[in-house]
Amino acid sequence: MNAPDRLPDAGHADISIVASTPDVARQVAEVLRRCFTSTEQRSFPVDPHGGTRLQLTVDTTRAAEPARTWLESSAEKDRPRTEG
């Protein structure tokens, strides 16, 4: 993870997942890893009751299905249409 005052590299996103249990945080991270290439996750306790903060960085330039399809279709919608 990058320091809070430093932005991640272009095309990357630093993600912090805060959940009531480690299992819930891991489930969310697994969904993200199925869509994007990511770094190894790191988790930290949040409180004495089992809360967890899990951190990872995803590379949006190396998206897998279904994220690739969704990102491509979203980008097409954002492009100005040309009449021809």
N, C-alpha and C positions, 0 to 999 in steps of 0.2 A: 504494500500500500504506500501511496505517496503521502508526504506531509500535508496537513490540511491546507497550507497556503500555496501548495504547488499543484497545478492541474495535471491530470494524467496525459500521456502521450495522445496525439491525434488519433481518433478512432477508438479510443479506449474509455471505459467508464469504471470508476472505483465505486463499489457497492458495499453498503453496510446493512446487514439484515439483523434486526433486533427481534427476538422471539422469546416466548415464555419457556421453551425447552430447546435443548440442542437438536433434537430430532426434527422439530418444526423448522428451525433455521436451515438444517441440512436438506430438507425436502425442497425448500424454496431455492437454495443454491443449486440443487440437482436440476431443476427446471431451467434455470439460467444456463447451466453448463450444456444442456441438450440443445440450446439455441445458439450459444456463442462459445468460442474458445476462451478459456479463462485460466487464471493463475491458480495455484494451490490455495485453497481457502484456509483462513486462520480464524479460530474462535476464541472468545474471551468471556469469562463470567461477567454478568451485569449486576447481579444481586445474589444474596445468600439463598434465595428461593428457587434457583435453577434457571433464571433468565440468562440468555446467551446473546452475544453480539458476534456475528460471523462476518468476515470481510473477505472480498475477493475483487479482482479486476477482470473485466470482460473485454474482449477485442471485437468490436462491432464490425470491423472490416473483414472478419473471418466468420461470418454467420453461417449456421447450419440450418437445414429445414427444421421447423417451418418459419423461423425468423427471417431467413433470406427472402422467401416469397413475400412475406408481409412487408419487409423493409423495401423491397423493390417496387411493390405495388404502391406503397405510401409515397415513395419518391416520385413515381410517375404522376400521381395526383397533384403533387406540389409543383411540378414543372408547368410553366405557362404553355398554353396551347397555341399552336401556330395554325393559321388558316392557309390552306393551300389549294 
